[in-house]
Amino acid sequence: MLQEGIRTRDDLLITPWVRLVERGRDVEAREILKVLKRAAADDGFIAQLTYEGSKTLRKYNLSRQAKAALLSGDIRWVEARVGKLSARLRTWFDCRLQQEIW
């Protein structure tokens, strides 16, 4: 039986990996927010996202899943990673969901 406060070898191996994954999520969350802030301020960027989707997102450090969620308007996926979005940050999603381009 292990006593409280004693770390096992497995804990030592897993902890750095968990931190790395969390750091990766933080980076991606910041990148998602950059995209959403730019979309909220720049109508031209919304047009680029609409018509040149993945090409427009190339310069952002995003996973394929993040790009797919942004381009398809999957607000649930995005909010699960970055938290509840303000009305301003939802601008892209509101525009995307009103479009008849699929």
KEKOLPA-482217 format. One line per field, with one value per atom (N, C-alpha, C, O): x, y, z. Coordinates in Angstrom, 1 decimal, always signed. Example, Ala and Ser with C-alpha at 12.3 -4.5 7.8 and 13.67 -1.06 7.14 Angstrom:
# residues 2
c1 <- +13.2  +12.3  +13.2  +14.2  +12.8  +13.7  +12.9  +13.4
c2 <- -5.7  -4.5  -3.3  -3.3  -2.2  -1.1  +0.0  +1.1
c3 <- +7.8  +7.8  +7.8  +8.5  +7.1  +7.1  +7.9  +8.0
***
This chain:
# residues 102
c1 <- +0.8  +0.0  +0.9  +1.9  +0.6  +1.4  +0.9  -0.3  +1.8  +1.4  +1.1  +1.7  +0.3  +0.0  +1.3  +2.1  +1.5  +2.7  +3.8  +4.8  +3.8  +4.9  +4.5  +3.4  +5.4  +5.1  +5.7  +6.8  +4.9  +5.4  +6.2  +6.2  +6.9  +7.6  +6.7  +7.1  +5.5  +4.6  +4.2  +4.0  +4.0  +3.6  +4.7  +4.4  +6.0  +7.1  +7.1  +7.6  +6.7  +6.8  +5.6  +5.7  +4.4  +3.2  +3.2  +2.7  +3.6  +3.4  +4.0  +3.3  +5.3  +5.8  +4.9  +4.8  +4.4  +3.6  +2.3  +1.9  +1.7  +0.5  +0.7  -0.1  +1.8  +2.1  +2.3  +1.9  +3.0  +3.2  +1.9  +1.7  +1.0  -0.3  -1.0  -1.7  -1.0  -1.7  -1.1  -1.9  +0.2  +0.8  +0.4  +0.2  +0.3  -0.1  -1.5  -1.8  -2.4  -3.8  -3.8  -4.6  -3.0  -2.9  -2.5  -3.1  -1.5  -1.0  -2.1  -2.4  -2.8  -3.9  -5.0  -5.6  -5.4  -6.4  -6.1  -7.0  -4.9  -4.5  -4.6  -5.0  -4.2  -4.3  -5.8  -6.1  -6.6  -8.1  -8.6  -9.3  -8.2  -8.7  -8.2  -8.9  -6.9  -6.4  -7.3  -7.6  -7.6  -8.5  -9.8  -10.3  -10.4  -11.7  -11.7  -12.6  -10.6  -10.5  -10.3  -10.9  -9.5  -9.3  -10.6  -10.9  -11.3  -12.6  -13.6  -14.4  -13.6  -14.5  -14.2  -15.0  -12.9  -12.5  -12.3  -12.2  -12.3  -11.9  -12.9  -12.8  -13.8  -14.7  -14.0  -14.4  -12.9  -12.1  -11.6  -11.5  -11.2  -10.7  -11.8  -11.6  -13.1  -14.2  -14.4  -14.7  -14.2  -14.3  -13.2  -13.5  -12.0  -10.9  -11.2  -11.0  -11.7  -12.1  -13.2  -13.2  -14.1  -15.2  -14.8  -15.1  -14.0  -13.6  -12.3  -12.0  -11.4  -10.0  -9.7  -8.5  -10.7  -10.6  -9.2  -8.6  -8.8  -7.6  -6.4  -5.4  -6.4  -5.2  -5.1  -4.0  -6.2  -6.2  -5.6  -5.0  -5.9  -5.5  -4.1  -3.6  -3.4  -2.0  -1.1  -0.2  -1.1  -0.1  -0.4  +0.3  -1.5  -1.8  -1.5  -1.6  -1.0  -0.6  -1.8  -2.1  -2.5  -3.7  -3.7  -3.1  -4.3  -4.4  -5.5  -6.2  -5.5  -6.5  -7.9  -8.8  -8.0  -9.4  -9.8  -11.0  -8.9  -9.2  -9.6  -10.5  -8.8  -9.1  -10.5  -11.3  -10.8  -12.1  -13.2  -14.3  -13.0  -14.1  -14.3  -15.5  -13.3  -13.4  -14.1  -15.0  -13.7  -14.2  -15.6  -16.4  -16.0  -17.3  -18.3  -19.5  -17.8  -18.7  -19.0  -20.1  -18.2  -18.4  -18.1  -17.0  -19.0  -18.8  -18.6  -17.9  -19.3  -19.2  -17.8  -17.3  -17.2  -15.8  -14.9  -14.0  -15.0  -14.2  -14.4  -13.4  -15.6  -15.9  -15.4  -15.0  -15.4  -14.8  -13.3  -12.8  -12.6  -11.2  -10.8  -9.8  -11.6  -11.2  -12.2  -11.9  -13.3  -14.3  -15.4  -15.3  -16.3  -17.5  -17.0  -16.3  -17.5  -17.1  -18.1  -19.3  -17.6  -18.4  -19.1  -18.8  -20.1  -20.8  -19.9  -20.0  -18.9  -17.9  -17.1  -16.9  -16.7  -15.8  -16.6  -16.1  -17.9  -18.8  -19.1  -19.8  -18.6  -18.8  -18.6  -19.5  -17.5  -17.2  -18.3  -18.8  -18.6  -19.6  -20.9  -21.6  -21.3  -22.6  -22.6  -23.6  -21.6  -21.5  -21.4  -22.1  -20.6  -20.5  -21.8  -22.2  -22.5  -23.8  -24.9  -25.9  -24.8  -25.7  -25.5  -26.3  -24.2  -23.9  -24.5  -24.8  -24.8  -25.3  -24.3  -24.6  -23.0  -21.9  -21.5  -20.9  -21.6  -21.2  -20.4  -19.9
c2 <- -1.2  +0.0  +1.2  +1.3  +2.2  +3.4  +4.4  +4.6  +5.1  +6.2  +7.5  +7.7  +8.3  +9.6  +10.4  +10.4  +11.1  +12.0  +11.3  +12.0  +10.0  +9.3  +9.1  +8.6  +9.5  +9.4  +8.1  +7.7  +7.5  +6.3  +6.6  +7.8  +5.6  +5.8  +6.2  +7.1  +5.7  +6.0  +7.5  +8.1  +8.0  +9.4  +10.3  +11.3  +9.9  +10.7  +10.7  +11.6  +9.5  +9.4  +10.1  +10.7  +10.1  +10.7  +12.2  +12.9  +12.7  +14.1  +15.0  +16.0  +14.8  +15.7  +15.7  +16.7  +14.5  +14.4  +15.1  +15.8  +15.0  +15.8  +17.3  +18.0  +17.7  +19.2  +19.6  +20.7  +18.7  +19.0  +19.1  +20.0  +18.2  +18.2  +19.5  +20.1  +19.8  +21.0  +22.3  +23.2  +22.3  +23.5  +23.5  +24.6  +22.4  +22.4  +22.9  +23.6  +22.5  +23.0  +24.5  +25.2  +25.0  +26.4  +27.2  +28.2  +26.7  +27.3  +27.3  +28.3  +26.2  +26.1  +27.0  +27.6  +27.1  +27.9  +29.4  +30.1  +29.8  +31.2  +31.4  +32.5  +30.4  +30.6  +30.7  +31.5  +29.9  +29.9  +31.3  +31.9  +31.8  +33.1  +34.2  +35.2  +34.1  +35.0  +35.1  +36.1  +33.9  +33.8  +34.5  +35.3  +34.2  +34.7  +36.2  +36.9  +36.7  +38.2  +38.9  +40.0  +38.3  +38.9  +38.9  +39.9  +37.8  +37.8  +38.8  +39.4  +39.0  +40.0  +41.4  +42.3  +41.7  +43.0  +43.3  +44.4  +42.2  +42.3  +41.5  +40.3  +42.3  +41.6  +40.9  +39.8  +41.4  +40.8  +39.4  +38.5  +39.3  +38.1  +37.0  +35.8  +37.5  +36.6  +36.0  +34.9  +36.9  +36.5  +35.5  +34.5  +35.7  +34.8  +33.4  +32.4  +33.4  +32.2  +31.4  +30.2  +32.2  +31.6  +30.9  +29.8  +31.6  +31.2  +30.5  +29.8  +30.7  +30.2  +29.5  +29.3  +29.0  +28.4  +27.9  +28.6  +26.7  +26.1  +26.9  +27.0  +27.5  +28.3  +29.5  +29.9  +30.1  +31.3  +30.9  +31.7  +29.7  +29.3  +28.7  +28.3  +28.6  +28.0  +28.7  +28.0  +30.0  +30.7  +30.6  +31.1  +29.9  +29.8  +28.4  +27.4  +28.2  +26.9  +26.2  +26.2  +25.5  +24.8  +23.4  +23.1  +22.5  +21.1  +21.0  +22.0  +19.9  +19.7  +19.8  +20.3  +19.2  +19.3  +20.7  +21.0  +21.5  +22.9  +23.7  +24.4  +23.4  +24.1  +23.6  +24.4  +22.3  +21.8  +22.4  +22.8  +22.5  +23.1  +24.6  +25.0  +25.3  +26.7  +26.9  +27.7  +26.1  +26.3  +25.8  +26.3  +24.8  +24.3  +25.0  +24.8  +25.8  +26.5  +25.7  +25.9  +24.8  +23.9  +24.6  +24.4  +25.5  +26.3  +25.4  +25.8  +24.3  +23.5  +23.0  +23.0  +22.5  +22.0  +23.1  +22.9  +24.3  +25.4  +25.9  +26.0  +26.0  +26.4  +25.4  +25.7  +24.1  +23.1  +23.3  +22.8  +23.9  +24.1  +25.5  +25.6  +26.5  +27.9  +28.5  +29.6  +27.9  +28.4  +29.2  +29.3  +29.6  +30.3  +31.6  +32.4  +31.8  +32.9  +34.1  +33.9  +35.3  +36.5  +36.6  +36.0  +37.5  +37.8  +38.2  +37.9  +39.1  +39.6  +38.5  +38.4  +37.5  +36.4  +35.4  +34.5  +35.4  +34.5  +35.0  +34.4  +36.2  +36.8  +35.9  +35.7  +35.2  +34.3  +33.2  +32.8  +32.6  +31.5  +32.0  +31.2  +33.1  +33.7  +33.8  +33.5  +34.4  +34.5  +33.2  +33.0  +32.3  +31.0  +30.2  +29.6  +30.2  +29.5  +30.1  +29.4  +31.4  +32.0  +31.8  +32.0  +31.3  +31.1  +29.9  +28.9  +29.9  +28.7  +28.0  +27.4  +28.1  +27.5  +26.3  +26.5  +25.1  +23.9  +23.1  +22.0
c3 <- +0.0  +0.0  +0.0  +0.8  -0.8  -0.9  +0.1  +0.3  +0.7  +1.6  +0.8  -0.3  +1.4  +0.7  +0.6  +1.5  -0.5  -0.6  -1.3  -1.7  -1.4  -2.1  -3.5  -3.8  -4.4  -5.8  -6.4  -6.0  -7.2  -7.8  -9.1  -9.6  -9.6  -10.8  -12.0  -12.8  -12.0  -13.1  -13.0  -14.1  -11.8  -11.7  -12.3  -13.0  -12.1  -12.6  -14.1  -14.7  -14.7  -16.1  -16.8  -17.9  -16.1  -16.7  -16.5  -17.5  -15.4  -15.1  -16.2  -16.6  -16.7  -17.7  -19.0  -19.7  -19.3  -20.5  -20.4  -21.3  -19.2  -19.0  -19.1  -19.7  -18.5  -18.6  -20.1  -20.5  -20.9  -22.3  -23.0  -23.8  -22.8  -23.4  -23.0  -23.9  -21.7  -21.3  -21.9  -22.3  -22.0  -22.6  -24.1  -24.6  -24.8  -26.2  -26.3  -27.3  -25.4  -25.4  -25.2  -25.9  -24.3  -24.1  -25.3  -25.7  -26.0  -27.3  -28.3  -28.9  -28.5  -29.5  -29.1  -29.9  -27.8  -27.3  -27.7  -28.1  -27.4  -27.8  -29.3  -29.7  -30.1  -31.5  -32.0  -32.9  -31.4  -31.8  -31.4  -32.2  -30.3  -29.9  -30.8  -31.1  -31.3  -32.2  -33.5  -34.0  -34.0  -35.2  -34.9  -35.8  -33.8  -33.5  -33.3  -33.7  -32.7  -32.5  -33.8  -34.0  -34.6  -36.0  -36.8  -37.4  -36.7  -37.4  -36.9  -37.7  -35.6  -35.0  -35.5  -35.4  -35.8  -36.2  -37.7  -38.1  -38.5  -39.9  -40.8  -40.9  -41.5  -42.4  -43.5  -44.0  -44.0  -45.0  -44.6  -45.4  -43.3  -42.8  -42.8  -43.1  -42.5  -42.5  -44.0  -44.2  -45.0  -46.3  -46.7  -47.4  -46.2  -46.4  -45.8  -46.4  -44.6  -43.9  -44.7  -44.8  -45.2  -46.0  -47.3  -47.6  -48.0  -49.4  -49.5  -50.5  -48.6  -48.6  -47.3  -47.0  -46.6  -45.3  -44.8  -44.1  -45.2  -44.6  -45.0  -44.3  -46.2  -46.6  -45.7  -45.3  -45.3  -44.4  -43.0  -42.4  -42.6  -41.2  -41.2  -40.1  -42.3  -42.3  -41.4  -40.8  -41.2  -40.4  -38.9  -38.1  -38.6  -37.1  -36.7  -37.5  -35.5  -34.9  -34.4  -33.2  -35.4  -35.0  -35.5  -36.5  -34.8  -35.2  -36.3  -36.5  -37.0  -38.0  -37.4  -38.0  -36.2  -35.5  -35.3  -35.4  -34.8  -34.5  -35.8  -35.9  -36.9  -38.2  -38.7  -39.1  -38.6  -39.0  -38.2  -38.7  -36.9  -36.0  -36.4  -36.4  -36.6  -36.9  -38.3  -38.4  -39.2  -40.6  -40.7  -41.6  -39.9  -40.0  -39.1  -39.2  -38.2  -37.3  -36.1  -35.4  -35.7  -34.5  -33.2  -32.7  -32.8  -31.6  -30.3  -29.4  -30.3  -29.1  -28.9  -27.8  -30.0  -29.9  -29.5  -28.6  -30.0  -29.7  -28.2  -27.5  -27.8  -26.4  -25.4  -24.3  -25.8  -24.9  -24.7  -23.7  -25.6  -25.5  -25.0  -24.3  -25.3  -24.9  -23.8  -23.3  -23.6  -22.7  -23.4  -24.6  -22.6  -23.2  -23.9  -23.4  -25.2  -26.0  -25.8  -25.6  -25.8  -25.8  -27.1  -28.1  -27.1  -28.4  -29.5  -30.6  -29.1  -30.0  -30.7  -31.9  -29.8  -30.3  -31.1  -31.8  -31.0  -31.7  -33.1  -33.9  -33.5  -34.8  -35.9  -36.8  -36.0  -37.1  -37.1  -38.2  -36.0  -35.9  -36.4  -37.1  -36.0  -36.4  -37.9  -38.6  -38.5  -40.0  -40.7  -41.6  -40.1  -40.8  -40.8  -41.8  -39.7  -39.6  -40.5  -40.8  -40.9  -41.7  -43.2  -44.0  -43.5  -44.9  -45.4  -44.7  -46.7  -47.3  -48.1  -49.2  -47.7  -48.4  -47.6  -46.5  -48.0  -47.3  -48.2  -47.9
***
